[in-house]
Structure formats: C-alpha cells, structure tokens
Amino acid sequence: MNKQILQISPYTFDHVWWVEKHAWMLQSIFHDEMYTIAGWGEFSIIEPVKHCPVPCFWKKWFFSLFSNINTKTTRLIISHIRFAPTAWLAFLLAKKRGIPYVHVEHGSNFLIHNNSFIAFVSKIIDLTIWKIIIQNADYVICVSQAGKEWVTKTFWRNQKISVIYRGFEFKKIKRKRNSIPRIGLVGRLTWYKNADGLIRALKKLENQAWILNIVGEGEEQEKLEKARLQMTHAVLGIILMIAFLGIFTVITGDILGVIRRDNDGNWRFEIQTVNSCVAPGQTCIPSSSVCCNPLNLPVAPACTSGAGGYKCPP
C-alpha cells in the first residue's frame, strides 16, 4: 500500500518534548498509510528560541524533500503545534499543492515564557499568522477540551474541530488495593506545571502516609529532585516515590525513596534503584521492595510487618 498521508513533525520521535510523542502515536496507528518527515531527521533545523524549530529552508536540498508531493501521491498533510514554523511549512505546502490539510494543536493558551518580549511577539504571531492558518485549515484537532475551547474563542474556529486525547498503551491493567493513598501527576516537568508546589503541599500532611508518582520529563526534573531531598524532618509513615518515566514507558520500581531516621534524629530518604535490595533490618514496602539475601537462601526473605512497621528480616 502506498503511504499517502504526510506528517510533518518539528522533531524526530526520540526528541524529548511533547509534540513528537503525539506524532509517534499517529505514526504507530497509521503505519501502513502514513510517513513522517521530521526536524533533526529528514531536514535540519535551528532553534533561535528553545522549542521553536525553524527548518533550514535555505539549504539547497531542502525543497527536494517535497518535490514529489502532489494530489496523486498525497491525500492528506498533518502538522503539529503552532509554535513550530514547521507547521507553517505544512500549511503552505498543502495549499500550494491543493492537498487537504489537518493541524493538530497542542496548546491551550498563548505562549508562557520567562522573556516577556518573546511572549509578546509570539502572541502577535498567534493573532495574525496563526489566525489565518487555523481558519483556513481543512480540519483542526486539539489534544484537550481546554485546547478546543481556547482555539474556538481565540481563532474563531467553530466547525470541523474536535478533540483527540493522547493515550497510554497498556497490555493489561492490574488493579491492586493499597492501604497507602497513591497520588499521581502526569505532565511535562516545567515551572508552570507547579509539580514542586504539589510536593510542598503533601509535606504538610504530617499524619498521613502517601505515595507520589510523577510521570514526565522536562527541565524541572533536577529542581524536583532537590525538593525531594530537602523534605527532612518528616513524620513517621510518610513515603515518597518519584519515578521520572517516559510518557509511554511502563517501568515499576525504578526509583524508590523511603524515609528513615538518621543518627541525628532527622527523617531522610533512602534511594533504592533497579536491581538493588533493602538491607536486613531496614524499612521496606511490601508491594515493591526486595530484601537482600546475604545467606543465599533458596528464597529471598520477604518484607514483613512488625514493631516499627515493615522491615526486612535481620
């Protein structure tokens, strides 16, 4: 079967942002019909502003990538995120060749940036260039209901617009009761997601045990790690687990932090990594901890309850 759906992605699938994950998902679903041309892959890009990939269109071979794209070879062109000029390219190419054009919008507001000038310029571009593109696209897909409402209100797009959420791939969901409440945050680790605010709020739950899972990647990962390390003097029973996982990765027990009391009487976190074990006599978690087996017994000791909570047998 000839692949007649062209997807133009600002980055290759292995790049860590959020757009390329959605592009990868579409490519996986329509692999028999779709092919993708991506920045840092089939063509070079530069980033005058972070996460604003500009195709190197001045290179002589650039336009040869699109020389065979016409109504006979391509029946649909898809682009992603208005912040990326690669979407401008997709729109102009589709209109020039007379090919239906679909834009996938990932945002739900104007650009939030530490540099107020960059945020101002981006807003002007949104209200001029992107208003034209959104209004003239054959179809618009948003990744959230909030995004759809914002696009409808900002760009006056009321028809041929819908929501397709990003999803997870699970072979089988195992439901397991846990006496300790588990709290989850899924999203990019950026300052305006305020994940560190969640950690500070949970710190105030002095009489409640909890487990926190943060699933995501981003520039705030180091800051969150520091926030985790600063959570000393916590009360007995608080458990913190922060797992920095890729959005489509299924990993369990990679990073596990368990609070313990040090020699000075402070409550601190120990880190248990993959393939490590909990030493005899140390605090453990029944659902995920592995006790060490120094005597090389046929079966490793189990995490059991006793005085002072769950511990590995001495």
N, C-alpha and C positions, 0 to 999 in steps of 0.2 A: 504494500500500500504506500502510495506517495504521501509524504508528510506535507500537508498544505496549510498548517497553522503555524505562523511565525510568532514566537515570543521574543521580545527584545528586553533583556534584563540588565539593570545597571551594573550588576556584579555577577560573578560566577557563583555557583551553588555553595562552594566551600567558604565563601566570604561570610564573616560574622556581622550581620546587621539584622534586619528582619524581613526585608523585601525578598531576598534570594530564597528564603525558606518557603515562601508562598509560591515563588516561581518554580522551585523544585517540586513542590506538591502538584502543581498543574502539569509539569512535565512528566511526573510519575503516572498520573491518572490518564493522560492523553499521549502516552509514549509512542503509540502507533501512528498518531496523526500530527504530532507537534514536534518542532525542533526549536532550539533556543540559541540565540546569538547574544553573548554577554560581554560586558566590560571586563577587562583583565583576562578575557578568554579569547574570543574571536577578534576583538579590537582593543586597542589601547585607550586608556582614559587618564585624565588628570583630575586632582581634587583641589581646586582653588579654595574651597571651603569643605571641611570634613563632611562626608556623606553627601556630597554634591558632585557626582561623577560626570565630567564633561568628556564626550568622545573626542579622540584626536582626529577630527574630520579633515585636517589639513594634510594628513599623510596620504600619499598618492594611491595606496592600495585600499583605503577605507571604503570608498564608494563602490569598489568592485565586489564587496560583500553582498551588495543589494542589487547588482546588475540584472540578475535573473528573476527578480521578484516582480510578478505581474499577476493579472487576473487568472491566467491559465495555470500558474504554478502555486499560487497562494490564494486561499479563500478567506483568511482572517489574520489580522495583525493585533497582537496584545502588547500593552505596555504597563509599567508599574510606577507608582509614586510620582507625584508632580514635582517633588524636589529634584528629581533627576532629569537633566536635559536629554537623556536617552529617550524619555517619553515624548519630548518634542520631536525628536527624530522619527519615532514610530508614527506619530500623528501626520507629519509632513509626508512621509513615505506612503502612508495609506491613502491620503487624499490625492497625492500626485498620481498614484497608480490605479486609483479607483477601487481600492480594496476595503471591505468593511473593517472598522477599527473599534476595538474594545479597550478601555482604560480601566485598570484596577487601582483604586485609590485606597491607600493605607492610612492616611491621616484623618484626624477629626477636628483639626484646628489649624490656625496659622502657625508657622514655624516658631518654636520657642528656642531662643538662642541666648547665650551669655553676652554676645555682642549685639547691642541694640541696633546698630546700623545694618548689620546683616539681616536681622529680623525685620527691619523696616523695608529693606529692598525686596526681601522675599514676599512680604505682604503686597507690595506694589505689583510684583510679577504675578502673584495669585489673582489679583483683582483685574488684571489686564490680559496677559497672555493666556493664563490658565482658565480664565472665564470663557475665553473663545474656544479653547480646546475642549473643555468639559461640555460646553453647549453643543459642539459640533461632532462629538464622538457618537458613533452609532449605538453604543451601549456603555454604561458605566457600572462597575461592580465595586462595592465597598466591603471592607472586611469587618465592619461592625455597624450596628444600628446607629450609634452615635455619629459615625462617619457619614452614613447616608443622610442623616438629618442635617449635618453641617454642610455637606455638598449641596443638598437641596436648597438650603437657606442662603448660602454664600454665592453659589454659581447659578441659581435659578434653574436647577435641573430637576424636573418633576416626573419625567417619563423615561422609560427604558433605563431604569436604575434599580438595582437590587443589592441584597446583602448575601455574601457567601463567606461564612466564618472559616477561619483557619482551624484545622482539626488535628487530632492526635491519632496515631495508628497503634492500636492495642490488639495483640493476638488474643488475649483473654484477660478480663478484669477479675482479679481475685479480691473479694471483699473479706475483710478481717476486722474483728472487733478489737478495739484498743481502749484500755481504761484511761489513757492519757490523751487529751484532746490534741488533734493534729491540725495545724493551720498551714495553708498553702498560699504562696504568691507566685504567679506565673507572669513573666513580662521581662522586658529589657531592663537591665540594671543601669538606669540613668537617673540623674539627680531629681528630675521632676516626677519620677515614679514613687519617690519617697519611701523606698524599702527600709532605709535606716530608721525612719520615723516609726515604722511598724515594730522594729526591734526595740526601740526605746519604749514604745507603749507596752510591749509584752514584758519588759523588765519590771514594770510596775505591778505585775500580777504576782505579788510576793507569796501568796499562799496557794498558788495553783500551779500544778505541773503542766507542761505543754511541750509540744514538738513543733518546730517551724521548718517547713520546706520552702526554699526559694529556688525556683526553676527559671533560669535565664542566664544571659551573658551580657556584658557591657562594661563601660569604663568605671562604673561604681563598684565593681566586684572587690577591688582592693580596700575601698573605704568600708564596705560591709564587713570584710574580714577583720578590720581594725575594730569596728564597733563590737563584733563578737568577742574579741579578745579583751575589750575594756569592760565587759559585763562581769565584773568580780563582785564579791560580797553578796552574791545571790543567795536566796534561801534554799534550804534543802528540798530536793524534789524537782527543781526546775531543770529541764533538759532542753538543750538547743541543738538542732541538727540543721545545718545549712548545706545543701547539696547544689553546687553550681553545675547544672547539667545542660547539655544542648537541648533545644526545644523538642526535637524529635528523637532524643536518645532515651532509652529505658535502662537505667542503671540503679541498683539498690545498694545502699550501704557504702558508697564511695567515701564520703566524708562524714564522720560522726563525732560530734562534740559532746562529752559527758562532763558535768560539773562534779568536782571533787574538792575536798578541803585540803589546803596545803599546810605546811608546818607552822605557818603564821596564823592559821585560823581563817584564812580567806577562802571563799569558794571560787574555784577556777575551772577552766575547761581543759579536758584532755582530748586529743585528736586521735581517732582510730581510722586508719586508712585501709584500702583494699588489701586483702591478704594478711592483715595484721590481726593480733588477738589480744584479749584482755588478760592481764596477768592475774595469777591466783590472789584472791582476797580483794580485788578491785571491783568497783561498781560496774555493772553491766546492764544491758537491756535485753529482755528475753526474745524480742522479735527480731533482733538484728545482730547482737554481739556474738562473737566466737571466743570461747575461753581457750587459753593456752593449754597445751598438753605436754608439760615438761617430762612426764614419766613415759611418754609414748604408749599410752594405753590404747587398746583397740578402738575405743570410742572416746572422743574428747569430752571433758567434763562439761556439764550443762549449766547454764546460768540459772541459779535458783534463788528463791526468796529466803530471807532470814532476818536476823536482827540488823537493823540499819538499812533494809531494802534489799534489792537484788545484787548479788555478788557472785563472782566465780569462785568455786571451791578452793580452799587453800591447799 
